């Protein structure tokens, strides 16, 4: 019968040993993918409320945030409840400005 496999046909060939160069290339490719996936996870959010001296919320107040390392500024207006939220900010030191 043609579909039957003889034992001699299923014998495996010897495995080629991995060289140091092969190992270094494989590890560097894995490290690149890990570095990209880890870097994408470091973001943060800043949120809060703007109140006047009497404690009432300020609707439509301008709120600004500046990254001290890059100088990038983000500006937005507060919502109906006086709230604001800066999302997906890159890692760094920030300060509010007016």
Secondary structure as a PSIPRED ss2 file (coil, helix, strand):
# PSIPRED VFORMAT (PSIPRED V4.0)

   1 X C   1.000  0.000  0.000
   2 X C   1.000  0.000  0.000
   3 X C   1.000  0.000  0.000
   4 X C   1.000  0.000  0.000
   5 X C   1.000  0.000  0.000
   6 X C   1.000  0.000  0.000
   7 X H   0.000  1.000  0.000
   8 X H   0.000  1.000  0.000
   9 X H   0.000  1.000  0.000
  10 X H   0.000  1.000  0.000
  11 X C   1.000  0.000  0.000
  12 X C   1.000  0.000  0.000
  13 X C   1.000  0.000  0.000
  14 X C   1.000  0.000  0.000
  15 X C   1.000  0.000  0.000
  16 X C   1.000  0.000  0.000
  17 X C   1.000  0.000  0.000
  18 X C   1.000  0.000  0.000
  19 X C   1.000  0.000  0.000
  20 X H   0.000  1.000  0.000
  21 X H   0.000  1.000  0.000
  22 X H   0.000  1.000  0.000
  23 X H   0.000  1.000  0.000
  24 X H   0.000  1.000  0.000
  25 X H   0.000  1.000  0.000
  26 X H   0.000  1.000  0.000
  27 X H   0.000  1.000  0.000
  28 X H   0.000  1.000  0.000
  29 X H   0.000  1.000  0.000
  30 X H   0.000  1.000  0.000
  31 X H   0.000  1.000  0.000
  32 X H   0.000  1.000  0.000
  33 X H   0.000  1.000  0.000
  34 X H   0.000  1.000  0.000
  35 X H   0.000  1.000  0.000
  36 X H   0.000  1.000  0.000
  37 X H   0.000  1.000  0.000
  38 X H   0.000  1.000  0.000
  39 X H   0.000  1.000  0.000
  40 X C   1.000  0.000  0.000
  41 X C   1.000  0.000  0.000
  42 X C   1.000  0.000  0.000
  43 X E   0.000  0.000  1.000
  44 X E   0.000  0.000  1.000
  45 X E   0.000  0.000  1.000
  46 X E   0.000  0.000  1.000
  47 X E   0.000  0.000  1.000
  48 X E   0.000  0.000  1.000
  49 X E   0.000  0.000  1.000
  50 X C   1.000  0.000  0.000
  51 X E   0.000  0.000  1.000
  52 X C   1.000  0.000  0.000
  53 X C   1.000  0.000  0.000
  54 X C   1.000  0.000  0.000
  55 X C   1.000  0.000  0.000
  56 X C   1.000  0.000  0.000
  57 X E   0.000  0.000  1.000
  58 X C   1.000  0.000  0.000
  59 X C   1.000  0.000  0.000
  60 X C   1.000  0.000  0.000
  61 X C   1.000  0.000  0.000
  62 X E   0.000  0.000  1.000
  63 X E   0.000  0.000  1.000
  64 X E   0.000  0.000  1.000
  65 X E   0.000  0.000  1.000
  66 X E   0.000  0.000  1.000
  67 X E   0.000  0.000  1.000
  68 X C   1.000  0.000  0.000
  69 X C   1.000  0.000  0.000
  70 X C   1.000  0.000  0.000
  71 X C   1.000  0.000  0.000
  72 X C   1.000  0.000  0.000
  73 X E   0.000  0.000  1.000
  74 X E   0.000  0.000  1.000
  75 X E   0.000  0.000  1.000
  76 X E   0.000  0.000  1.000
  77 X E   0.000  0.000  1.000
  78 X C   1.000  0.000  0.000
  79 X C   1.000  0.000  0.000
  80 X C   1.000  0.000  0.000
  81 X C   1.000  0.000  0.000
  82 X C   1.000  0.000  0.000
  83 X E   0.000  0.000  1.000
  84 X E   0.000  0.000  1.000
  85 X E   0.000  0.000  1.000
  86 X E   0.000  0.000  1.000
  87 X E   0.000  0.000  1.000
  88 X E   0.000  0.000  1.000
  89 X E   0.000  0.000  1.000
  90 X E   0.000  0.000  1.000
  91 X C   1.000  0.000  0.000
  92 X C   1.000  0.000  0.000
  93 X C   1.000  0.000  0.000
  94 X E   0.000  0.000  1.000
  95 X E   0.000  0.000  1.000
  96 X E   0.000  0.000  1.000
  97 X E   0.000  0.000  1.000
  98 X C   1.000  0.000  0.000
